[in-house]
Amino acid sequence: MTDIMNELIELQTRLAYQEDTIQRLNDVITQQDATILQLQQQMRLLAKRVEEFSFVREGGEETLNERPPHY
C-alpha cells in the first residue's frame, strides 16, 4: 500500500505544480492582452495624427507633403 500512497502523493504534487503554472500563464496572458489593447489604441491615435499631418490644406485643396513657400 505504500507504493500506491507514494504514487498518489506524486500525482497530487504534479497537479499542484500544474495548477500553479496554469495560473501564472493566465496572469501573463491577461497582462499581455491589456498591453495589446493599449498599444492598439495608441496606434489608432498615431495613425490619425499622421494622417492629419500628412495633408497641408491650402485654399480648400489637399496636397501631400508639399514644400512650404519659404523654400
Sequence and secondary structure as in RCSB ss.txt:
>XXXX:A:sequence
MTDIMNELIELQTRLAYQEDTIQRLNDVITQQDATILQLQQQMRLLAKRVEEFSFVREGGEETLNERPPHY
>XXXX:A:secstr
 HHHHHHHHHHHHHHHHHHHHHHHHHHHHHHHHHHHHHHHHHHHHHHHHHHHHHEEEETTEEEES   TT 
